[in-house]
């Protein structure tokens, strides 16, 4: 019952995304299953930090990455904070748990010349799917929005006249993203062909749709991005998130300040955005090595 109450709490009060809620639920199920099987304990007051630490060891033995383990620890920390808040337990065993250190991975991004090649030389076609697919790629690159944000865009979120897009981000936080004339032309082109295609049918409230007028879905967007990025780059990862990284990195390399990028990406704090500075530093290092006679 406590677990169900906690899930409702993060879903409705904290307004976590559906994906996060599902992940938290799975993490807690795994934790309770381990505690029940290993220690035959069903009362949360009987769970101590040593038992939690043994669960961590078990996760490591299952060859989970430190990033995955830390995510599960975040779930557990949130759960125990909730239990303290509700007065279910008096002591928090998570205080004695130290998270494993993770090595910071630099965000993967596509080079500018390859993005230019994608939009200047690749033929997308002039039919509905071609125009839509190009717009999807341009939208990710021009705005840095997340996959879930793009899929859930409504017609009412697009303001062609003021060149802005209203995006509903994580925890239902709204933000406004501006765009330039290039994207404006593409948006108008897509809207026109969509209206012609579906003029005899009731138009979907969702902005991006399939040929049949249904809301576009994550797997289809992944396929589109993977297909076209595969034409210009040999990167192992070719996903919508790579285009988000590309947007942020190119903005930073061209003089945008970190706070502006943070607002455009919809990050809750600046530390999440600062990872993009590492790419810039790596670029400076390479320039230094190539240019300095004693490097």
Order of alpha helices (4+ residues) and beta strands (2+ residues): alpha-alpha-alpha-alpha-alpha-alpha-alpha-beta-beta-beta-alpha-alpha-alpha-alpha-alpha-alpha
